[in-house]
């Protein structure tokens, strides 16, 4: 693989079609309702019991309190409820065998920083530190769970590798993560999805236990005794128009459309429209197969950073 000519910045096409856009694809807002689960409010107690009985819930974080139940909540001595936040986190531990598979699916290594959003007693973060030597951050709303997680980390002798933050999964800074683990409802995943796509670096791996991300299809899926594990790799934003010079001296030009990690588009060599036969996006790396008029295939790898192409390599 040789380095091709310096890539031009994203620019509108010249007499080759519609002007490319630089908007972020598929980052539309998803529904923002959130139910509240308390031990003393009947409708939500029933909902929680059903989820736990089915074994589908690890840590449910329901934040916005419905006003109609505010008077009931205020009468409960063991519930802390602010104007917007209800602090009550039903928790079902993740089995050790599932944790092992999650870490394997993410290919966690010592250089990773793993964030577990809704970490409960911290077992995923601690397992990553013990088994892989990875640094970890657990995010949890319940201060008692945070205290348990810290104690568990000390017992496991990995307190120098992990930390636990008492904060909402919707506000905590996640930009430092290279791996994110989730065990939430699909509706919560969908609420998180815009943040995951916009705030995590391209190439960050996301692992979800049991719940998908709607129309963002997983890059990998694993079944374990009837349990689904999903893996996504955060894609770079590559939609737009890009131009570079190949090793053969020709100018190559593409207009790309993006839906998550799925890429389509049109290609030109010089002023001749040719076939873009394959486009594969993996994190910050986009591989393009461009077929010329003589059916010869030219393979390029474009490396993206901060919404721009930083380098182009050509297979020879």
Secondary structure, 3 states (H helix, E strand, C coil): CEECCCCCCCCCCCCCCCCCCCCCCCCCCCCCCCCCCCCCCHHHHHHHHHHHHCCCCCECCCCCCCHHHHHHHHCCCCCEECCCCEECCCECCCCHHHHHHHHHHHCCCCCCEEEEECCCCCHHHHHHHHHHCCEEEEEECCHHHHHHHHHHHHHCCCCCCEEEEECCCCCCCCCCCCEEEECCCHHHHHHHHHHHHHHCCCCCEEEEECCCCCCCCCCEEEEECCEEEEEEECCCCCCEEEEEECCCCCEEEEEEEEECCEEEEEEEECCEEEEEEEEEEECCEEEEEEECCCCCEEEEEEEEECCEEEEEEECC
